[in-house]
Amino acid sequence: MTERASSHIAPLTSWRSIFVLCIAWFHCGVMPVCMQLTMAGVVCFFIMSGFLTCRAHRGLQGRGLGRFLVSRALRLYPAHWLSLALFTAFTVAVHEKGLYWPALLPNALLVQCFIPVRDYFFSFNVPSWFLSSLLTCYLCYGLLYRGLKAMPLKWQLATAAALMVPYAIAMGSIESKSELAWAYVCPLLRVYEFALGMVACNVCHAVGHRWDARRWHWAEWVPVGLTALLTAIDVCWPQLLGARYDQSIIWEIPMALLVLVHALNNDNPGPVGRALSWRPLVWLGSMSLELFLLQGLAGRLYNYLVAPVLGHYGIEAYAMVPVGMLPLLVGGAWLMHRYFTRPVQAWAAAKLQG
């Protein structure tokens, strides 16, 4: 990996598209593998965010840190408000129940995850909980960066490993479904994964000049194989032992390795990296935020507008939701990305530079 390594890591962008589609299909009821990859994907998103933020914004202080936080807010809030408005308007239009109106203001402000009540943190456009936790991670970035900078790399790794033990014990000991749901979205727990991504970035920065991507291209198979193995174990666990193991704690290490290896091999990707550089996957990954936010709306559009028409012609439409909603999701994400997100980001960049 050279000092002039590209700032864009195409395989990571493609992983975002793969994971966000697994999340959408899981919410459509596709089981069991999509459930495991959904959990892995959410963990990967936070680790990847920490890694890329640390990679692009090392050493921010004062006004620079302030501009960074404003740019992140301008990235998240407009997209959130548009998707919230579209989802709410359509839900009201079709007279579907389930909107908990007291949660509207916390949801709009992206503070819903600090309220440990399911009707709040899983309210309205449910995937927006991710933005609530991600915004908290960005707010903590300056403090995390200064703390990690004061520690030698070996102590960063030791601290991350040491914190994983009480984290795993705490998550594994939760039995209440409501408490487990809140632990899943709790911003303070997701900050750990964000910080883990920052540690991975520091590892990359420390060893990158000594890393021979042509010699170590096979390392890309390690996180892929580990993810496949853990997925198979988790799918089979109930059949083997008759119990459901909480799998939310098993993905930090493989996802951190996935991000790190693709960053180190960015100049000379191996077979996995080259396959993930396929342009349609990268294109989908560039719209991952929009795909994530519009999945609920796309599902409802299919169920209320498309499925009845198909059913009228004798087509079993409701069994086709995972496939049928995909064109609506991708098309809607492209429209939002092209005609809303990009113009808003261009305006925000001009304002911040001015």
Sequence and secondary structure as in RCSB ss.txt:
>XXXX:A:sequence
MTERASSHIAPLTSWRSIFVLCIAWFHCGVMPVCMQLTMAGVVCFFIMSGFLTCRAHRGLQGRGLGRFLVSRALR
LYPAHWLSLALFTAFTVAVHEKGLYWPALLPNALLVQCFIPVRDYFFSFNVPSWFLSSLLTCYLCYGLLYRGLKA
MPLKWQLATAAALMVPYAIAMGSIESKSELAWAYVCPLLRVYEFALGMVACNVCHAVGHRWDARRWHWAEWVPVG
LTALLTAIDVCWPQLLGARYDQSIIWEIPMALLVLVHALNNDNPGPVGRALSWRPLVWLGSMSLELFLLQGLAGR
LYNYLVAPVLGHYGIEAYAMVPVGMLPLLVGGAWLMHRYFTRPVQAWAAAKLQG
>XXXX:A:secstr
  TT  S  HHHHHHHHHHHHHHHHHHTT  SHHHHHHHHHHHHHHHHHHHHHHHHSTT  HHHHHHHHHHHHHH
HHHHHHHHHHHHHHHHHHTT     GGGHHHHHTT GGGS  HHHHT SSGGGHHHHHHHHHHHHHHHHHHHHHT
S HHHHHHHHHHHHHHHHHHHHH   HHHHHHHHH HHHHHHHHHHHHHHHHHHHHHGGG  TTTSGGGGHHHHH
HHHHHHHHHHHHHHHHSS   GGGSSHHHHHHHHHHHHHTSSS  HHHHHHT HHHHHHHTTHHHHHHHHHHHHH
HIIIIIHHHHHHTT   GGGHHHHHHHHHHHHHHHHIIIIIHHHHHHHHHHHH 
